[in-house]
Every structure is written in C-alpha cells, then in structure tokens.
Amino acid sequence: MTNGNTTSPATYNGSVRFTDASGGYVGVVQISSLKVAAGQTLPTTVTGTFIKSPSEQGTLSGKCTLGSVWKVNG
C-alpha cells in the first residue's frame, strides 16, 4: 500500500480474493489496520487456508487478486 499523504500516517483495510486454476471462487482474506507512514509504501503478506473438497487430492494451484482497499484515516 502506498500512502500518498506526505505529512500524516494512514491506516488501510482491504481484501484479497483467492480463486482456483479454473477461476472458481476459493475464499477471501481481509487486510486490516495496515499502518503506512507518510509518503511511504509498505508491502504486506496475505495468506489463507482453505479446505478442499473431499474428492480432490493433492495440491491445487490458483491465484489471488487484490480486491477493494480503503483508507480508514489519515
């Protein structure tokens, strides 16, 4: 997240959506209270644990997409 304000820190919330290899919805993880100093960019790590269907075996691939992000204050 990048805080474009050069004088005040800001707090951000948001979400990351996870999908499987075919694009089907797997789950969503919330980003909450990410505090970014004035004029700075701060990376964040997002992980999620999702339960597979009992009929699926092994590891599944997929992707994640950044959803909505909003500034809480600042």
Secondary structure, 3 states (H helix, E strand, C coil): CECCCCCCCEEEEEEEEEEECCCCEEEEEEEEEEEECCCCECCCCCCCCCCCCCCCCCCCCEEEEEEEEEEEEC
